[in-house]
Every structure is written in structure tokens, then in C-alpha cells.
Amino acid sequence: MVWLGLVAVVVVYAWLDHRSNTVVPAAFTWVEDLDTGLAQAERTNRHVLVKFYATWCPPCRILDREVFTRQDVAESLANWVPVSIDVDKQGAVAARYEISRIPVILALGADGQVLARAHGAVSPEEFIQFVRAHESKGTTGTKPAN
């Protein structure tokens, strides 16, 4: 009987772990190349919002599942070009912006200068507040390291 209980616990744990690893589509489309995103932002007179993440990062998956799937979050990005950077695949971009932990959200001007940064898994409300607080900023941020 104890053996059956242990099997049940393992099955439930495996199901929950699989569920947390399931990719959930965002309510908007991410650009996956920073240079493309910057060029698009310059052409359309918008800022760039960059998400630095990794596929193995639990807080990154929380953002994907609980924040980026929401329609109100998608609507808050109307004046932004959303760019998604996998730090394991694009380490040079992460190094350029001195990303040492993830997830990190950067607000960039169309010239690539950092206007603001947010660390960790934020709530949808915090994310929308971050976006709105920085969407009218000019490009007076800090230049990334080259």
C-alpha cells in the first residue's frame, strides 16, 4: 500500500513538473533578434522591450505563462517592439547589456540605449506599470557595453 502511495506522489509530481515546462503561446509576437527589433523600432518610432530568459529558468516560465499570455499585457505593448533573447543562444547580446541573472526586462530606445530594467518574475500589473512608466521616455539612457 505504501508503494502505491509513493507511485501516486511521483506521478503527480511528474505531471506538475511537465505542466510547468509546457510552452504557452504569448498574446503577441516576439522578435527574436535584437538588431531586427531595433531596426523595426527606428522605422516605426517605438521603443524596444527586451526579455532576457532561458528555457531552463523557472521564473522565466512563470512570466511566459502568467504575464505574456494576457491580452492587457499585449495591449500595453502597442508602442513597443517586443524582443525575446535566449541567453544560452545569444550570449553576446546578454553580455553586451551586462545580464548576469534572469529573467531581466530591458526598456531600450530605438538606438539601443537602456532606459530602464526590471529583474525577476513580475506580476502582470507590475509589468504593465513598468511599460507605461517608460514608454514616453526619450533615449537618454545608458549605452550598452560593446
C-alpha positions as CSV (number, residue, x, y, z in Angstrom):
1,M,0.0,0.0,0.0
2,V,2.8,2.4,0.8
3,W,4.4,1.6,-2.6
4,L,1.2,2.6,-4.3
5,G,1.2,5.9,-2.4
6,L,4.7,6.6,-3.5
7,V,3.9,5.9,-7.1
8,A,1.0,8.3,-6.9
9,V,3.2,11.0,-5.5
10,V,5.8,10.5,-8.2
11,V,3.1,10.6,-10.9
12,V,1.6,13.8,-9.6
13,Y,5.0,15.5,-9.2
14,A,5.9,14.5,-12.8
15,W,2.6,15.8,-14.1
16,L,3.1,19.1,-12.3
17,D,6.7,19.5,-13.5
18,H,5.7,18.7,-17.1
19,R,2.9,21.3,-16.8
20,S,5.3,24.0,-15.6
21,N,7.6,23.2,-18.6
22,T,4.8,23.5,-21.2
23,V,5.3,26.4,-23.6
24,V,2.3,28.7,-23.6
25,P,1.9,31.0,-26.6
26,A,2.2,34.7,-25.9
27,A,-0.6,37.1,-26.7
28,F,1.7,38.9,-29.1
29,T,4.7,38.1,-31.3
30,W,8.2,38.3,-30.1
31,V,11.1,39.4,-32.4
32,E,14.0,37.0,-31.7
33,D,16.8,39.1,-33.0
34,L,17.8,42.4,-31.3
35,D,19.1,44.1,-34.4
36,T,15.9,43.3,-36.2
37,G,13.9,44.7,-33.3
38,L,16.0,47.9,-33.1
39,A,15.6,48.5,-36.8
40,Q,11.8,47.9,-36.6
41,A,11.7,50.3,-33.6
42,E,13.6,53.0,-35.5
43,R,11.4,52.6,-38.6
44,T,8.1,52.8,-36.5
45,N,9.3,55.4,-33.9
46,R,8.8,53.0,-31.0
47,H,10.9,51.7,-28.1
48,V,12.2,48.2,-27.7
49,L,11.2,45.9,-24.8
50,V,13.7,43.1,-24.4
51,K,13.1,39.9,-22.4
52,F,16.3,38.0,-21.4
53,Y,15.4,34.4,-20.5
54,A,16.5,30.8,-20.7
55,T,14.4,27.7,-21.3
56,W,15.6,26.1,-18.0
57,C,14.7,29.2,-15.9
58,P,11.5,28.7,-13.7
59,P,10.8,32.4,-13.2
60,C,11.1,32.9,-16.9
61,R,8.5,30.2,-17.5
62,I,6.2,32.0,-14.9
63,L,6.5,35.2,-16.9
64,D,5.7,33.4,-20.1
65,R,2.7,31.6,-18.6
66,E,1.2,34.2,-16.3
67,V,2.2,37.6,-17.8
68,F,2.9,37.3,-21.6
69,T,-0.3,35.4,-22.3
70,R,-2.6,38.2,-21.1
71,Q,-4.4,40.4,-23.5
72,D,-4.0,43.5,-21.3
73,V,-0.2,42.9,-21.4
74,A,-0.3,42.6,-25.2
75,E,-2.2,45.9,-25.4
76,S,0.3,47.7,-23.2
77,L,3.0,46.8,-25.7
78,A,1.3,48.6,-28.6
79,N,4.0,51.3,-28.7
80,W,6.9,48.8,-28.2
81,V,8.7,46.2,-30.3
82,P,9.0,43.1,-28.0
83,V,12.3,41.2,-28.4
84,S,13.0,37.9,-26.7
85,I,16.6,36.9,-26.2
86,D,17.6,33.4,-25.0
87,V,20.8,34.0,-23.1
88,D,22.1,30.5,-23.9
89,K,21.7,31.0,-27.6
90,Q,22.6,34.7,-27.8
91,G,25.2,35.1,-25.0
92,A,26.9,38.0,-26.8
93,V,23.7,40.1,-26.6
94,A,23.3,39.3,-22.9
95,A,27.0,40.2,-22.3
96,R,26.5,43.5,-24.2
97,Y,23.8,44.5,-21.8
98,E,25.6,43.0,-18.7
99,I,22.9,40.5,-18.0
100,S,24.1,38.4,-15.1
101,R,20.8,36.9,-13.9
102,I,17.5,36.2,-15.5
103,P,14.8,37.0,-16.2
104,V,15.5,40.6,-17.0
105,I,13.3,43.0,-18.9
106,L,15.0,46.0,-20.5
107,A,13.3,49.1,-21.9
108,L,15.5,50.4,-24.8
109,G,15.4,53.4,-27.0
110,A,15.4,52.7,-30.7
111,D,19.2,53.4,-30.6
112,G,19.7,50.5,-28.1
113,Q,20.3,52.7,-25.1
114,V,18.9,51.3,-21.8
115,L,16.0,53.4,-20.4
116,A,15.1,51.1,-17.6
117,R,15.5,47.5,-16.3
118,A,13.3,45.1,-14.3
119,H,14.6,41.9,-12.6
120,G,12.7,38.8,-11.8
121,A,9.3,37.5,-12.4
122,V,6.9,40.5,-12.1
123,S,3.2,40.3,-11.9
124,P,1.1,41.4,-14.9
125,E,0.2,44.6,-13.2
126,E,3.8,45.4,-12.4
127,F,4.8,44.7,-16.0
128,I,2.1,47.0,-17.4
129,Q,3.2,49.7,-14.9
130,F,6.8,49.3,-16.0
131,V,5.9,49.6,-19.7
132,R,3.7,52.6,-19.2
133,A,6.2,54.4,-17.0
134,H,8.9,54.2,-19.7
135,E,7.0,54.4,-23.0
136,S,7.3,58.2,-23.2
137,K,11.0,58.4,-22.2
138,G,13.4,59.7,-24.7
139,T,16.7,57.9,-25.5
140,T,18.7,59.4,-22.6
141,G,19.6,56.0,-21.1
142,T,22.9,54.3,-20.8
143,K,24.8,52.9,-23.7
144,P,25.4,49.1,-23.6
145,A,28.9,47.8,-23.2
146,N,30.5,47.0,-26.6
